[in-house]
Amino acid sequence: MNRDHKAVVLEYVSSLSDDVLQFFNSRLSEKLFGDLAVSLEEFSKDKRMDNLLSNAGSSEAVFVLLDEIREIIHKEYKKKGSHLKSAAS
């Protein structure tokens, strides 16, 4: 992922509410039936994320990009982790 793409993802992830961040973290980590489709549908609601994924070039590139997005989301989730866990209690 180049710097511009990473900036788009970081900006998007930083705009997510704690609940949505937690949602994406579990959906993209567990990858249960339908999780990727739901995640892609949510990403497509953001114009820049939709453009980023639309320009991936191939289905393999989309999956690579999703893995990179998952890593960024997971890092942000871990950073906020103690806050999210205490809010859930």
C-alpha positions in Angstrom: 0.0 0.0 0.0 1.5 3.3 -1.0 1.6 6.4 1.3 -1.5 8.0 -0.3 -3.5 4.9 0.1 -2.4 4.4 3.7 -3.3 8.0 4.4 -6.8 7.4 3.1 -7.2 4.3 5.2 -5.8 6.0 8.3 -8.1 9.0 7.9 -11.1 6.7 7.5 -10.2 4.5 10.4 -9.6 7.5 12.7 -13.1 8.8 11.8 -14.8 5.6 13.0 -16.7 5.4 16.2 -15.5 2.9 18.8 -18.4 0.6 18.0 -17.7 0.6 14.3 -14.0 0.1 14.9 -14.7 -2.9 17.1 -17.1 -4.2 14.4 -14.5 -4.0 11.6 -11.8 -5.5 13.9 -13.9 -8.6 14.5 -15.3 -8.9 11.0 -12.0 -8.6 9.2 -10.2 -10.8 11.7 -12.7 -13.7 12.0 -13.8 -13.6 8.3 -16.9 -15.6 9.0 -19.6 -16.2 6.3 -20.5 -12.8 4.9 -18.1 -10.7 7.0 -16.0 -9.5 4.0 -19.1 -8.6 2.0 -20.6 -6.6 4.9 -17.2 -4.9 5.4 -16.9 -4.1 1.7 -20.4 -2.7 1.7 -19.6 -0.4 4.6 -16.3 0.7 3.1 -18.1 1.5 -0.2 -20.2 4.1 1.7 -17.1 6.3 2.1 -16.2 7.8 -1.3 -12.4 7.6 -0.8 -12.4 4.1 0.5 -14.7 3.0 -2.3 -12.4 4.6 -4.8 -9.3 2.9 -3.2 -10.9 -0.5 -3.4 -12.4 0.0 -6.9 -9.0 0.8 -8.3 -7.3 -2.3 -6.8 -6.9 -3.8 -10.3 -7.7 -7.4 -9.5 -9.6 -9.6 -7.0 -6.3 -10.7 -5.6 -5.3 -7.1 -5.1 -8.6 -6.4 -3.3 -7.8 -9.2 -0.8 -4.3 -7.9 -0.3 -5.7 -4.4 0.3 -8.3 -5.8 2.7 -5.5 -7.5 4.7 -3.6 -4.2 4.9 -6.8 -2.4 6.0 -7.4 -5.1 8.6 -3.8 -4.5 10.0 -4.4 -0.8 10.3 -7.8 -1.3 11.9 -6.3 -3.9 14.3 -3.5 -1.5 15.3 -6.0 1.3 16.0 -8.2 -1.2 17.9 -5.3 -2.3 20.0 -4.3 1.3 20.7 -7.9 2.0 21.9 -8.2 -1.5 23.4 -8.3 -0.7 27.1 -10.8 2.1 26.4 -13.1 -0.1 24.4 -13.0 -2.9 26.9 -13.9 -0.7 29.8 -16.7 0.9 27.8 -18.2 -2.5 27.1 -18.2 -3.4 30.9 
